[in-house]
């Protein structure tokens, strides 16, 4: 006749079982300042502003070309990322280079304002 297993038998089995080793987090080196050495990442609380603007077709074609180039180089990007990277590149320019880049743009016609609903 089979013996019924009891809670005591289960406790003995648990005691005898090996427990997995604890995983400990690696402590960061004291030589690295995590606040200063972080890559340029937005803080999670940064306010996002949604805007709307229009561009000529040739500029949208340029965005598509840059997206394709980036994809072929192994780093797919979104239009938003390209525009933000372009802003950072413009910010890094000196005043004369910025004025030259702006002078090279063709003026785009103003778009009519949207009517309120």
C-alpha positions, -999 to 999 in steps of 0.1 A, spaced: 0 0 0 12 35 -9 20 60 18 2 93 14 26 123 11 23 148 39 32 184 44 63 172 63 74 151 33 69 182 11 89 204 35 118 178 35 118 177 -3 120 215 -4 148 216 21 168 191 0 162 209 -32 189 233 -44 179 269 -47 191 289 -76 219 313 -69 209 349 -64 218 373 -92 235 404 -79 236 436 -98 271 448 -107 280 479 -89 291 508 -112 327 519 -111 333 549 -89 354 564 -118 323 567 -140 298 594 -132 265 581 -144 248 615 -145 276 631 -166 285 602 -189 249 593 -201 243 596 -238 221 624 -250 188 608 -240 156 628 -233 144 627 -197 111 608 -194 94 639 -180 103 662 -209 72 678 -223 64 668 -259 49 694 -281 30 683 -312 33 708 -341 22 710 -377 42 725 -405 45 721 -443 76 716 -464 81 715 -502 80 681 -519 118 682 -526 125 684 -488 102 653 -482 121 635 -510 154 645 -492 140 630 -460 131 598 -478 166 596 -493 182 601 -459 160 575 -443 169 550 -470 206 557 -467 204 553 -429 185 520 -433 211 506 -457 238 515 -432 221 494 -405 203 522 -385 167 527 -396 154 561 -385 121 579 -384 114 613 -399 113 628 -364 148 615 -356 162 630 -388 146 664 -381 159 664 -346 194 654 -357 193 682 -383 184 707 -356 213 695 -335 237 698 -365 224 734 -371 230 742 -335 266 730 -337 273 753 -366 289 787 -361 268 818 -370 284 822 -404 278 786 -415 242 788 -402 235 819 -422 250 803 -453 229 772 -449 198 793 -445 207 815 -474 208 784 -496 172 775 -490 145 785 -515 117 804 -498 86 783 -495 52 800 -500 32 806 -469 3 782 -463 -32 795 -456 -42 794 -420 -67 766 -410 -102 777 -404 -116 771 -369 -142 744 -367 
